[in-house]
Amino acid sequence: MSVDNETAASGHYSGTSDPTIWFRSHFDQAAGEIVEFFAGDGISLKGSRVADVGCGDGITDLGLAQQAEPARLVGFDIRPTDREHLLELARQAGVELPGDGLPANLDFITSGEVRLPAEDRSFDYVVSWSAFEHILEPVPLLREIRRILTDEGVLFIQLWPFYHSMHGTHLVDWFPEGFAQYRHDDEHILATMQADGDPALVAEMFQAYQTLNRITADELLASLRQAGFRVAKLALQTDAVHIPEQASHLAASQVGISGIKLLAVKAGEPAPPVGAAASTPVRAGRKGVRVARRLLQRTDSALARLETSRPGGSR
Ligand SMILES: C[S@@+](CC[C@H](N)C(=O)[O-])C[C@H]1O[C@@H](n2cnc3c(N)ncnc32)[C@H](O)[C@@H]1O
């Protein structure tokens, strides 16, 4: 994987970093890495139907729409993607847009937690960048991805950083030394963030930290198998890390694997849901999912209140 820890930490996950770095790390770099990973297997997205699950602000999709020239690219996210904000970011970054609007092949659709509003077998490729560590119920969503993929379809997933790895908190701005999830309790983490950060950003990033599903590389692969996928290609990101004493109990694969990129294809039928443990092999479990949902709702409404009380205030 070409994203090293430092680039990824400063560009991909740093909430307070220079917006141009954020834009370029998605528009050029993330989109480029997706194209390159497919191209390594002789796959071109040109002229095909592509979905991005967990598209966020849509910057990567804008980059993909331009670089890969798919016939159609739909970004799905449980939070609506702000097209105007995306256009504004693109203009600020000096991106040339035909007709000064978003490309005609690019669309954004708000999805449900485990529901993608799309027809069966309506996409040739599904991509997901930096989303699977945030998804509360990975297996049901993977089953849904399988449903919307054609039988020959290919799923690309990138995940960085895994929860147990150095920057697994996604809070590198406040804890550049890493492993804050093992060095500090939540109270200390929140207080450190509140001491130095915009309150809305702190609320959003702390909530994102608390609701991480803590999935590991092995659990991601197990989830894919359970949902009826076979991993056909895999690249793990492993960098040298200094392990603090508080994290010394972790398995090498947990502490040492910071990211993954993979291609998966349909294999057989998805295993039927047979209860909470089978459908959610990660930390959350059903109760955890309910708690995380409540937390997300609370933070969403707190953020909405902050946004309406601040003139022009979204990140
Ligand atoms: C860290 S952001 C990554 C966004 C974008 N892919 C990027 O790289 O900037 C994770 C995104 O996943 C979205 N997400 C979380 N759970 C989801 C779900 N079940 N279905 C679709 N999107 C989800 C979040 O709303 C968020 O926008």
Ligand as a Chemical Component Dictionary entry (heavy atoms), coordinates in Angstrom:
data_LIG
# 
_chem_comp.id                   LIG 
_chem_comp.type                 NON-POLYMER 
_chem_comp.pdbx_formal_charge   0 
_chem_comp.three_letter_code    LIG 
# 
loop_
_chem_comp_atom.comp_id 
_chem_comp_atom.atom_id 
_chem_comp_atom.alt_atom_id 
_chem_comp_atom.type_symbol 
_chem_comp_atom.charge 
_chem_comp_atom.model_Cartn_x 
_chem_comp_atom.model_Cartn_y 
_chem_comp_atom.model_Cartn_z 
_chem_comp_atom.pdbx_ordinal 
LIG C1  C1  C 0  -14.340 7.988  7.787 1  
LIG S1  S1  S 1  -15.708 8.276  6.774 2  
LIG C2  C2  C 0  -15.014 7.930  5.184 3  
LIG C3  C3  C 0  -15.716 8.685  4.110 4  
LIG C4  C4  C 0  -15.041 8.622  2.746 5  
LIG N1  N1  N 0  -15.071 7.275  2.202 6  
LIG C5  C5  C 0  -13.649 9.163  2.845 7  
LIG O1  O1  O 0  -12.695 8.411  2.672 8  
LIG O2  O2  O -1 -13.528 10.361 3.125 9  
LIG C6  C6  C 0  -16.787 6.903  7.045 10 
LIG C7  C7  C 0  -18.128 7.096  6.396 11 
LIG O3  O3  O 0  -18.884 5.891  6.518 12 
LIG C8  C8  C 0  -20.221 6.276  6.666 13 
LIG N2  N2  N 0  -20.975 5.132  7.177 14 
LIG C9  C9  C 0  -20.976 4.623  8.422 15 
LIG N3  N3  N 0  -21.809 3.564  8.488 16 
LIG C10 C10 C 0  -22.326 3.390  7.250 17 
LIG C11 C11 C 0  -23.256 2.467  6.682 18 
LIG N4  N4  N 0  -23.786 1.490  7.402 19 
LIG N5  N5  N 0  -23.569 2.587  5.377 20 
LIG C12 C12 C 0  -23.020 3.572  4.626 21 
LIG N6  N6  N 0  -22.141 4.487  5.113 22 
LIG C13 C13 C 0  -21.791 4.397  6.402 23 
LIG C14 C14 C 0  -20.164 7.463  7.592 24 
LIG O4  O4  O 0  -21.343 8.231  7.564 25 
LIG C15 C15 C 0  -18.949 8.199  7.033 26 
LIG O5  O5  O 0  -19.311 9.136  6.058 27 
# 
loop_
_chem_comp_bond.comp_id 
_chem_comp_bond.atom_id_1 
_chem_comp_bond.atom_id_2 
_chem_comp_bond.value_order 
_chem_comp_bond.pdbx_ordinal 
LIG C1  S1  SING 1  
LIG S1  C2  SING 2  
LIG S1  C6  SING 3  
LIG C2  C3  SING 4  
LIG C3  C4  SING 5  
LIG C4  N1  SING 6  
LIG C4  C5  SING 7  
LIG C5  O1  DOUB 8  
LIG C5  O2  SING 9  
LIG C6  C7  SING 10 
LIG C7  O3  SING 11 
LIG C7  C15 SING 12 
LIG O3  C8  SING 13 
LIG C8  N2  SING 14 
LIG C8  C14 SING 15 
LIG N2  C9  SING 16 
LIG N2  C13 SING 17 
LIG C9  N3  DOUB 18 
LIG N3  C10 SING 19 
LIG C10 C11 SING 20 
LIG C10 C13 DOUB 21 
LIG C11 N4  SING 22 
LIG C11 N5  DOUB 23 
LIG N5  C12 SING 24 
LIG C12 N6  DOUB 25 
LIG N6  C13 SING 26 
LIG C14 O4  SING 27 
LIG C14 C15 SING 28 
LIG C15 O5  SING 29 
# 
